[in-house]
């Protein structure tokens, strides 16, 4: 393989990996802003992958992380947890934190 072609291929792969890493480390709100900014580009507003990416980002934004009462309340509704029941991942006899 031509050395110039190898360098171009490596540069493209490194740039793609850097973009993916930056995307994964971004907050969900910043991801949504980036998708909206990409949608303003000519011809990209109706792209299927952008619409799908925006829908997935919005779904993640509304799901929560179960770190607050709102997300825990939805989890309790969806699984019908009995009050006072021990968590499944709690070791019997373990000390409380």
C-alpha positions, 0 to 999 in steps of 0.5 A: 500500500502506498505510504501516503494512502496509509497516512491518510487512512490513519488520519481519518481513523484517528479523527473518527475516534477523536470525534466519537470519544468527544461525542461520548464524553459530551453532556446530553444537552451539548449533544442535542445542541450539536445535532441541532447545529448539524441540522442547520447545514444545507441538505443535512436537515432531513438526513435520516441519521440526524433525525434518528440521532436526535430522537435517541438523544432526546430519549436519553435526556428524558430517561434520567439516571435513576439518581433522583426521585423522579427517575426512581418513581418511574422505575417503581411504577414500571416494576411494581416494587413493594414498599420496604422490600430489599433491593435485588443487588443488596447483600443480606445482612450487609451493613447499611451505609 
